[in-house]
């Protein structure tokens, strides 16, 4: 939500997979910078993965956004960017699976002078187009995303197909109810969170009543609990220091609390993330393609309307 002072309150959302998840944090600051931070969660560890940052200090490229697409137990991580120096719009696709990340392909096209370009992603079809608009004329180059990025030669995209994990339609969130014990639900399963764990979560909140608005994500053998809104239940704005994720393993281990780590300035992959190329066409990765975090390991979400924001507040 845009407020009068150009500040956007921070927001969290968790997009769960089968045994891992992406955590998406949207933010803005008083300098007019707009950003989205992607964190990767697996095996009880949360580490920074990728940042998009608009109006930030990045001389070589303008990173417009990034997208996550669930795909048969893995993820396709799609990033788009524009390089003003040579007027090029680029898209790269990476696959993330079991703590590994590797490039599966990409494309770049020169944007004609005077034309506006945008990337449109169709999640359920695992396809995207790069569109150029000059007045009423629109030209599109289309691509499939599979084990590589391939040009698509067909008329039109399924414009009315529901967008999966798209920011503009909201990410499906699991619910969390507290009746003494807590109960996390994703619509098809309900997991008990004991009252002593709920009490530990509440005791660490700045506004205790926020527990009534918590969301959940069932991930592998545990549950992630978090507050997804930009205002506390008492009406005060959420600040970055309030953003925490709580992970309760079903095996009875103690509750883990994650404070979101800071990213480096600008856009791109976090400093510890290495996304190499698959060593062969079957997707076998080399050791260098691991996602390495501080402990030795490693949706939408996106700001596609930044030009409108710039026009409105410049």
PLY file of the C-alpha trace (Angstrom):
ply
format ascii 1.0
element vertex 314
property float x
property float y
property float z
element edge 312
property int vertex1
property int vertex2
end_header
0.00 0.00 0.00
1.37 3.43 -0.96
1.24 6.04 1.76
1.55 9.83 1.45
5.26 9.90 2.31
6.07 7.38 -0.48
6.75 4.70 2.13
5.51 1.15 1.62
5.07 -0.85 4.80
7.01 -4.13 4.73
5.14 -7.32 3.96
5.98 -11.00 4.25
4.60 -14.01 2.44
5.75 -17.65 2.42
5.32 -19.82 -0.68
5.76 -23.46 0.38
6.96 -26.35 -1.75
7.03 -30.01 -0.74
10.06 -29.81 1.52
11.28 -26.25 1.08
9.86 -22.76 0.60
10.54 -19.27 -0.66
10.00 -16.35 1.69
9.19 -13.06 -0.04
9.67 -9.72 1.67
8.49 -6.55 -0.09
9.83 -3.24 1.16
10.52 0.42 0.42
12.54 3.09 2.15
12.43 6.83 2.64
14.78 7.36 -0.33
12.19 6.05 -2.79
13.84 2.67 -3.29
11.45 -0.23 -3.88
12.58 -3.79 -3.40
11.65 -7.43 -3.01
13.89 -9.84 -1.12
13.65 -13.58 -1.75
14.83 -15.95 1.00
15.17 -19.71 0.59
14.11 -22.08 3.38
15.17 -25.73 3.58
16.19 -28.19 6.30
15.38 -25.70 9.04
17.66 -23.03 7.54
16.68 -19.64 6.11
19.17 -17.75 3.94
19.06 -14.76 1.54
18.63 -15.74 -2.12
17.85 -12.82 -4.46
16.94 -9.12 -4.34
15.13 -6.98 -6.88
15.63 -3.30 -6.24
14.13 -0.42 -8.21
15.53 3.11 -8.13
18.57 1.75 -6.31
22.23 2.37 -7.07
22.94 -0.13 -9.84
24.80 1.26 -12.80
24.81 -1.77 -15.12
21.17 -2.93 -15.13
17.68 -2.15 -13.95
16.19 -5.28 -12.39
12.45 -5.16 -12.85
11.41 -8.26 -11.02
11.66 -11.95 -10.30
9.16 -14.80 -10.28
8.97 -18.24 -8.66
7.11 -21.10 -10.33
6.58 -24.49 -8.61
7.50 -27.30 -11.02
7.30 -30.99 -10.07
9.06 -30.80 -6.72
11.47 -28.07 -7.76
11.23 -24.37 -8.53
11.79 -22.28 -11.61
13.27 -18.95 -10.58
12.76 -16.43 -13.37
14.43 -13.05 -13.31
13.91 -10.21 -15.75
16.08 -7.16 -16.22
16.65 -4.19 -18.51
20.09 -2.90 -19.42
19.81 0.80 -20.40
23.34 0.88 -21.82
22.36 -1.19 -24.86
18.55 -1.03 -24.52
18.29 -4.78 -23.91
15.52 -6.63 -22.11
16.70 -9.96 -20.71
15.11 -12.94 -18.98
16.98 -15.81 -17.29
15.50 -19.01 -15.86
17.10 -21.02 -13.05
16.03 -24.29 -11.47
16.24 -24.69 -7.69
16.04 -28.19 -6.23
17.41 -29.85 -3.08
19.60 -26.89 -2.20
21.05 -26.64 -5.71
20.56 -23.83 -8.20
21.50 -23.87 -11.86
20.81 -21.84 -15.00
18.57 -23.60 -17.51
18.46 -20.86 -20.14
17.59 -17.33 -21.03
17.03 -14.83 -23.77
17.62 -11.18 -24.48
16.14 -8.86 -27.08
16.94 -5.31 -28.08
14.11 -2.93 -27.24
13.32 -0.63 -30.20
13.86 3.04 -29.50
10.79 4.75 -28.13
8.98 1.53 -27.26
7.98 0.28 -23.83
8.75 -3.35 -23.02
7.47 -5.67 -20.35
7.69 -9.34 -19.43
4.45 -11.29 -18.96
4.66 -14.65 -17.15
2.06 -17.41 -17.41
2.72 -19.62 -14.43
0.57 -22.66 -15.07
1.77 -22.87 -18.65
5.39 -22.22 -17.60
5.79 -19.70 -20.39
6.57 -16.01 -20.77
6.52 -13.33 -23.40
8.54 -10.17 -23.92
6.16 -7.54 -25.25
6.93 -4.24 -26.97
4.34 -1.50 -27.16
4.40 1.59 -29.38
1.09 3.38 -29.26
-1.62 0.81 -29.92
0.74 -1.69 -31.57
1.97 -4.60 -29.46
4.57 -7.14 -30.60
5.41 -10.19 -28.49
8.20 -12.76 -28.49
7.14 -15.94 -26.67
9.06 -18.67 -24.85
8.44 -21.98 -23.06
10.29 -22.81 -19.83
11.26 -26.48 -19.48
14.71 -27.96 -19.06
15.75 -24.98 -21.16
14.19 -21.80 -22.50
12.80 -22.35 -26.01
11.05 -19.98 -28.43
7.30 -20.64 -28.65
5.54 -20.36 -31.99
1.82 -20.20 -31.38
-0.84 -17.52 -31.54
-1.63 -15.80 -28.28
-1.19 -16.79 -24.67
-4.02 -18.09 -22.51
-4.84 -14.61 -21.25
-7.63 -15.85 -18.98
-5.59 -18.62 -17.38
-5.38 -17.98 -13.61
-1.96 -16.69 -12.60
-0.29 -19.07 -10.15
1.48 -17.46 -7.20
1.16 -14.03 -8.83
1.44 -10.97 -6.65
-1.55 -9.24 -8.18
-3.89 -12.11 -7.25
-2.27 -12.89 -3.90
-0.28 -15.89 -2.77
-2.36 -18.65 -1.17
-1.72 -18.47 2.57
-2.23 -21.21 5.12
-4.39 -20.30 8.09
-3.53 -20.42 11.78
-6.04 -20.66 14.60
-5.40 -20.50 18.35
-7.70 -22.22 20.81
-5.20 -22.84 23.59
-3.17 -25.00 21.22
-2.55 -23.69 17.72
-3.73 -25.28 14.50
-2.03 -24.68 11.15
-3.99 -25.57 8.02
-3.25 -25.47 4.29
-6.75 -26.45 3.24
-6.04 -30.16 3.04
-4.12 -30.86 6.26
-4.24 -29.59 9.84
-1.15 -29.67 12.08
-1.22 -29.16 15.85
1.12 -26.59 17.42
1.23 -27.18 21.22
0.19 -24.37 23.55
3.70 -24.04 25.02
5.05 -23.31 21.51
2.26 -20.80 20.86
3.16 -19.07 24.15
6.80 -18.78 23.06
5.73 -17.18 19.77
3.44 -14.71 21.56
6.10 -13.78 24.12
8.47 -12.65 21.35
5.96 -10.40 19.57
5.99 -6.63 19.98
2.18 -6.67 19.70
0.89 -9.84 21.35
-2.49 -9.64 19.60
-0.82 -10.18 16.22
-1.03 -13.93 16.87
-4.71 -13.68 15.89
-3.66 -12.64 12.38
-0.87 -15.19 11.85
-0.57 -17.24 8.69
1.12 -20.62 8.31
2.99 -22.69 5.74
3.36 -26.45 6.11
6.84 -27.26 4.81
8.18 -30.80 4.88
8.25 -31.95 8.49
7.41 -28.64 10.09
5.35 -25.46 10.10
6.38 -21.87 9.41
4.33 -19.26 11.27
4.43 -15.55 10.39
2.48 -12.28 10.42
1.67 -11.32 6.79
0.16 -7.83 7.16
1.70 -4.37 7.00
-0.12 -3.10 10.11
-0.29 -4.58 13.59
-3.68 -5.45 15.04
-3.49 -2.27 17.14
-3.17 -0.13 13.99
0.54 0.70 14.26
2.71 0.11 11.17
4.90 -2.97 10.94
8.62 -2.21 10.94
11.42 -4.36 9.58
12.54 -5.29 13.10
9.09 -6.83 13.62
9.50 -9.27 10.72
10.21 -12.74 12.06
9.48 -16.27 10.99
8.84 -19.05 13.48
9.60 -22.64 12.49
8.23 -25.50 14.56
9.51 -28.97 13.54
6.96 -31.77 13.92
9.62 -34.03 15.46
9.44 -32.14 18.73
12.63 -30.10 18.35
12.50 -26.64 19.82
11.01 -23.63 18.06
13.36 -21.73 15.72
13.03 -17.96 15.26
14.43 -16.26 12.15
15.10 -12.53 11.82
15.46 -11.58 8.15
19.10 -10.99 7.29
20.18 -7.89 5.39
21.08 -8.09 1.69
23.89 -6.32 -0.08
23.08 -3.05 -1.85
21.65 -3.16 -5.36
20.01 -6.10 -7.11
20.91 -9.69 -7.87
21.70 -12.94 -6.11
22.79 -12.81 -2.49
26.53 -12.97 -1.93
26.59 -16.64 -0.85
24.38 -17.92 -3.68
26.06 -19.61 -6.65
23.77 -20.55 -9.53
25.93 -22.35 -12.07
25.02 -24.22 -15.24
23.96 -27.87 -15.27
26.92 -30.06 -16.14
24.84 -32.07 -18.59
21.45 -31.98 -20.26
19.93 -34.31 -17.66
20.36 -31.67 -14.99
23.21 -33.21 -12.98
24.84 -30.34 -11.16
28.46 -29.68 -10.33
29.47 -28.88 -6.77
29.82 -25.22 -7.68
26.08 -24.91 -8.29
25.15 -25.26 -4.61
23.30 -22.58 -2.69
25.65 -21.91 0.18
24.54 -20.13 3.32
26.31 -19.09 6.52
25.96 -22.60 7.94
27.23 -24.24 4.73
23.90 -24.70 2.83
21.78 -22.15 0.65
5.15 -16.01 -5.88
4.26 -12.52 -7.30
6.69 -11.22 -6.30
7.29 -8.37 -7.95
6.97 -4.76 -8.69
5.84 -4.56 -12.31
4.25 -1.14 -11.84
7.38 0.79 -11.02
7.10 3.08 -14.03
3.61 4.13 -12.93
4.99 4.74 -9.43
7.79 6.86 -10.86
5.39 8.96 -12.92
3.11 9.47 -9.94
5.72 10.49 -7.40
8.50 12.03 -9.49
0 1
1 2
2 3
3 4
4 5
5 6
6 7
7 8
8 9
9 10
10 11
11 12
12 13
13 14
14 15
15 16
16 17
17 18
18 19
19 20
20 21
21 22
22 23
23 24
24 25
25 26
26 27
27 28
28 29
29 30
30 31
31 32
32 33
33 34
34 35
35 36
36 37
37 38
38 39
39 40
40 41
41 42
42 43
43 44
44 45
45 46
46 47
47 48
48 49
49 50
50 51
51 52
52 53
53 54
54 55
55 56
56 57
57 58
58 59
59 60
60 61
61 62
62 63
63 64
64 65
65 66
66 67
67 68
68 69
69 70
70 71
71 72
72 73
73 74
74 75
75 76
76 77
77 78
78 79
79 80
80 81
81 82
82 83
83 84
84 85
85 86
86 87
87 88
88 89
89 90
90 91
91 92
92 93
93 94
94 95
95 96
96 97
97 98
98 99
99 100
100 101
101 102
102 103
103 104
104 105
105 106
106 107
107 108
108 109
109 110
110 111
111 112
112 113
113 114
114 115
115 116
116 117
117 118
118 119
119 120
120 121
121 122
122 123
123 124
124 125
125 126
126 127
127 128
128 129
129 130
130 131
131 132
132 133
133 134
134 135
135 136
136 137
137 138
138 139
139 140
140 141
141 142
142 143
143 144
144 145
145 146
146 147
147 148
148 149
149 150
150 151
151 152
152 153
153 154
154 155
155 156
156 157
157 158
158 159
159 160
160 161
161 162
162 163
163 164
164 165
165 166
166 167
167 168
168 169
169 170
170 171
171 172
172 173
173 174
174 175
175 176
176 177
177 178
178 179
179 180
180 181
181 182
182 183
183 184
184 185
185 186
186 187
187 188
188 189
189 190
190 191
191 192
192 193
193 194
194 195
195 196
196 197
197 198
198 199
199 200
200 201
201 202
202 203
203 204
204 205
205 206
206 207
207 208
208 209
209 210
210 211
211 212
212 213
213 214
214 215
215 216
216 217
217 218
218 219
219 220
220 221
221 222
222 223
223 224
224 225
225 226
226 227
227 228
228 229
229 230
230 231
231 232
232 233
233 234
234 235
235 236
236 237
237 238
238 239
239 240
240 241
241 242
242 243
243 244
244 245
245 246
246 247
247 248
248 249
249 250
250 251
251 252
252 253
253 254
254 255
255 256
256 257
257 258
258 259
259 260
260 261
261 262
262 263
263 264
264 265
265 266
266 267
267 268
268 269
269 270
270 271
271 272
272 273
273 274
274 275
275 276
276 277
277 278
278 279
279 280
280 281
281 282
282 283
283 284
284 285
285 286
286 287
287 288
288 289
289 290
290 291
291 292
292 293
293 294
294 295
295 296
296 297
298 299
299 300
300 301
301 302
302 303
303 304
304 305
305 306
306 307
307 308
308 309
309 310
310 311
311 312
312 313
